[in-house]
Amino acid sequence: MNRKGVCCALLLASAVVGGNVFADEGVFGYVRGSETNPKGEWDFEQWFTARWDKSYGKYEALDTKTEFEYGFTDKFQGGAELYGLGINTSGLMIDAYIPKDESYPWRPAGVAASMKYNFLSPVKDPVGIAQYVELSYFWYDTNSGQRKDVWSIEGILIGQKYFMDGQLNLTGNIGIEATTAKRQPINNLPEDFEWPTHNEMEIELTLSGGISYRIAPKWFIGAEVFWQNEQETVVGTERWSLQVGPTLHYATKSWWWTLTWMPQVAGGGLTFPEQTNTNLHLIEKTAQEVRLKIGINF
């Protein structure tokens, strides 16, 4: 996997796939909106997220998410997701996190089921309020690319407000995720390399927000901020990171796309000895991320 090639492909796809915001449209790359699909309506979303740069060695990864959502009522929708992973790492070993070089273009990595309930609509009410819940199971570790059984449940409280007849959109999320994970054994590791295979528990807190403005029919520009903190059973605060970046969104009546660049601007927690940029968390996160989302409503 070539990082420049991946980024060019994302940009080209965004140009090929190109109104007004409609139900559950992904105006942002990382921040969720409060709207749901109307009763009996389906939507399809395809995500591509390129991640790279741990300040040492070679690290490139591509995450994919394929999702179908259905409106059971005008306020309640459910979804099913398939996650995938492609990875290319070399010259980088981190105790308990990255045990060896790994390279494959893409593999199914996880599945999930989700639901979202809209308590208040940002179109009909002064502010939109919704609750999102997702249960997921991954059989690959998205950081190392190695076999790892990961069960998670995540809840996100969503607030959203429209201004100027929907031309300006402000959205915020508060999320908490509980995870239990177990690494699978790996043969022939160095004797002094740490690769624990016992069950681990983690709690992750996420605060995020976005602003989007319609600059022309069908076109929106905006910005997002995404902060995460993870607490782990053994080490306490394992990591925290802050990402900030621009978002470009294009929408027609039946489909849309969103392109977001989210570099990490600050981070902390655990580090590894070879890490050259200690102002970021680069064990489980990367310095750079780009995400493309494509949606179709039918």
C-alpha positions in Angstrom: 0.0 0.0 0.0 1.4 3.4 -1.0 0.3 6.4 1.1 0.4 8.9 -1.8 -1.5 6.5 -4.0 -4.2 6.0 -1.4 -4.6 9.7 -0.9 -4.8 10.3 -4.6 -7.4 7.6 -5.0 -9.5 9.2 -2.2 -9.3 12.6 -3.8 -10.2 11.2 -7.3 -13.1 9.2 -5.9 -14.5 12.3 -4.2 -14.3 14.2 -7.5 -16.1 11.5 -9.4 -18.8 10.8 -6.9 -20.1 14.5 -6.6 -28.0 20.8 -2.1 -29.4 20.5 0.8 -28.7 18.4 3.8 -31.2 15.5 4.2 -31.8 12.8 6.8 -28.8 11.2 8.3 -26.5 12.7 5.7 -22.8 12.6 6.7 -21.9 16.3 6.5 -18.8 15.6 8.7 -16.2 12.9 8.5 -15.9 12.2 12.2 -18.8 14.0 13.9 -22.3 12.3 13.8 -25.5 14.2 13.0 -28.8 13.8 14.9 -31.1 13.2 12.0 -32.5 9.7 11.2 -33.9 8.1 8.0 -37.6 8.4 7.5 -39.8 5.3 8.1 -39.2 2.8 5.3 -36.1 4.5 3.9 -32.7 2.9 3.3 -29.3 4.4 3.0 -25.9 3.0 2.1 -22.5 4.5 3.2 -19.0 3.5 2.2 -16.0 4.9 4.2 -12.3 4.9 3.5 -9.9 6.2 6.1 -6.1 6.4 5.3 -3.8 6.6 8.3 0.0 7.1 8.3 3.1 8.4 10.1 4.2 7.2 13.5 7.4 9.3 13.3 9.6 6.1 13.0 9.7 3.2 10.6 7.0 2.7 8.0 3.3 2.7 8.8 0.4 3.0 6.4 -3.1 1.7 7.0 -6.5 1.8 5.2 -9.7 1.3 7.1 -13.0 0.6 5.3 -16.6 0.6 6.5 -19.6 -0.6 4.5 -22.9 0.2 6.1 -26.6 -0.1 5.4 -29.2 1.8 7.6 -33.0 1.5 7.7 -35.6 3.8 9.2 -38.0 1.6 11.3 -39.9 4.8 12.3 -39.4 8.4 11.6 -37.3 8.6 14.8 -35.6 5.2 15.0 -33.2 3.6 12.6 -30.9 0.5 12.7 -27.8 -0.3 10.9 -25.4 -3.1 10.0 -21.7 -2.6 9.2 -18.8 -4.5 7.8 -15.3 -3.2 8.5 -12.1 -3.9 6.6 -8.4 -3.3 7.0 -5.3 -3.0 4.8 -1.9 -2.4 6.4 1.8 -2.0 5.5 4.3 -1.7 8.3 8.0 -2.3 8.5 11.0 -1.3 10.7 8.6 -0.7 13.6 8.2 -2.8 16.7 6.5 -1.6 19.9 6.1 -3.7 23.0 2.5 -5.0 23.4 1.3 -3.1 20.3 3.2 -3.8 17.0 5.1 -7.1 17.2 6.4 -7.5 13.7 6.3 -6.2 10.1 2.9 -6.8 8.4 1.6 -6.2 4.9 -1.7 -7.1 3.2 -3.9 -4.9 0.9 -7.3 -5.6 2.5 -9.1 -8.1 4.7 -12.5 -8.2 6.5 -11.7 -7.0 10.0 -15.0 -6.7 12.0 -18.8 -6.4 12.0 -21.2 -4.2 14.0 -24.8 -3.4 14.6 -26.1 0.0 15.5 -29.2 2.0 16.3 -30.0 5.7 16.6 -33.1 7.4 18.1 -33.9 11.0 17.4 -35.5 12.7 20.4 -35.6 16.1 18.8 -35.2 17.2 15.2 -32.9 20.1 14.4 -35.3 21.0 11.6 -38.6 20.9 13.6 -37.2 21.8 17.1 -34.9 24.5 18.5 -32.1 21.9 18.7 -31.7 18.3 17.5 -30.9 15.6 20.1 -30.3 11.9 19.4 -28.7 8.8 21.0 -26.5 6.5 18.9 -25.5 3.0 20.2 -23.2 0.5 18.4 -22.1 -3.1 19.4 -19.0 -4.3 17.4 -16.7 -7.3 17.1 -13.3 -7.1 15.5 -11.0 -10.1 14.8 -8.1 -8.0 13.6 -6.3 -5.3 15.6 -6.6 -2.1 13.4 -3.3 -0.8 14.8 -1.0 -3.8 14.3 -2.9 -5.8 11.8 -2.5 -8.9 14.0 -5.2 -11.3 15.2 -7.0 -9.9 18.2 -10.6 -10.4 19.5 -12.2 -7.1 20.4 -15.7 -6.6 21.7 -17.0 -3.1 22.1 -20.1 -1.2 23.0 -20.3 2.5 22.3 -22.9 5.2 23.1 -22.9 8.7 21.6 -25.1 11.6 22.6 -25.6 13.9 19.7 -26.6 17.6 19.6 -27.2 19.5 16.4 -28.4 23.1 15.6 -29.2 24.7 12.2 -28.9 28.4 11.6 -29.8 30.6 8.6 -32.4 28.1 7.3 -29.9 25.3 7.4 -27.0 27.2 5.7 -25.0 26.9 8.9 -24.7 23.7 10.9 -23.3 23.2 14.4 -23.0 19.7 15.7 -21.4 18.1 18.9 -20.9 14.6 20.2 -20.2 13.1 23.6 -19.2 9.4 23.4 -18.1 6.6 25.7 -17.0 3.2 24.6 -16.3 0.1 26.7 -14.0 -2.6 25.2 -12.7 -6.0 26.2 -9.9 -7.4 24.0 -7.6 -10.4 23.9 -4.5 -10.7 21.6 -3.9 -14.0 19.9 -0.4 -15.7 20.5 2.3 -15.1 17.9 5.2 -17.5 17.5 8.9 -16.7 17.3 8.8 -13.3 18.9 12.0 -12.0 20.5 12.4 -13.3 24.1 12.3 -9.9 25.6 9.3 -8.7 23.5 6.1 -8.0 25.5 2.9 -9.5 23.9 0.4 -10.2 26.6 -2.5 -12.5 25.7 -4.7 -12.0 28.8 -8.1 -10.2 28.6 -7.9 -6.4 28.8 -10.6 -3.8 29.6 -10.6 -0.3 28.2 -12.8 2.8 28.5 -12.7 5.5 25.9 -14.2 9.0 26.1 -14.7 11.0 23.0 -15.6 14.7 22.6 -16.1 16.1 19.1 -17.7 19.0 17.3 -18.1 20.4 13.8 -19.2 23.5 12.0 -20.3 23.4 8.3 -21.4 26.2 6.0 -23.1 26.0 2.6 -21.0 28.2 0.3 -23.0 27.3 -2.9 -25.8 25.0 -3.9 -24.8 21.4 -3.0 -21.4 22.5 -1.6 -20.4 22.8 2.1 -17.1 23.6 3.8 -16.4 23.2 7.5 -14.1 22.1 10.2 -14.0 19.4 12.9 -12.4 18.8 16.2 -12.0 15.3 17.7 -10.6 14.5 21.2 -10.1 11.1 22.7 -9.0 9.7 26.0 -8.5 6.0 26.7 -8.2 4.4 30.2 -6.8 0.9 30.4 -7.0 -1.6 33.3 -3.2 -1.9 33.8 -1.6 1.4 32.8 -4.5 3.9 33.6 -4.4 6.7 31.1 -3.1 4.9 28.0 -3.5 7.7 25.5 -5.1 10.9 24.6 -5.2 12.8 21.3 -6.6 15.9 19.7 -7.3 16.1 15.9 -8.5 19.2 14.1 -9.1 19.6 10.4 -11.2 20.8 7.4 -14.1 19.1 5.8 -15.6 19.4 2.3 -19.1 18.1 1.6 -21.1 17.7 -1.6 -24.7 16.6 -1.8 -27.4 16.0 -4.3 -31.0 14.7 -3.7 -30.0 11.0 -3.7 -26.3 10.8 -2.9 -23.4 12.7 -1.3 -19.7 12.6 -0.4 -17.6 14.1 2.4 -13.8 14.4 2.4 -12.0 15.2 5.7 -8.4 15.7 6.6 -7.8 15.2 10.4 -4.1 15.6 11.4 -3.3 15.0 15.1 -2.2 18.3 16.6 -1.6 17.2 20.2 -1.4 14.0 22.2 0.0 12.2 25.1 0.1 9.1 27.2 2.4 6.2 26.4 5.3 6.6 24.0 7.8 4.2 22.5 11.7 4.6 22.7 12.2 5.4 19.0 9.4 8.0 18.8 10.8 11.3 17.5 7.7 13.4 18.0 6.8 13.2 21.7 4.1 15.9 21.4 1.7 13.3 19.8 0.4 9.9 20.8 1.8 7.6 18.1 1.5 4.1 19.5 -2.1 3.5 18.7 -2.8 6.7 16.6 -1.0 8.3 13.7 0.0 11.8 12.9 -2.1 11.9 9.7 -5.6 10.8 8.7 -7.8 11.4 5.7 -11.4 10.1 5.4 -13.7 9.8 2.4 -17.4 9.0 3.0 -19.8 8.2 0.1 -23.6 7.9 0.8 -26.6 6.9 -1.3 -30.2 7.3 -0.2 -32.9 5.0 -1.6 
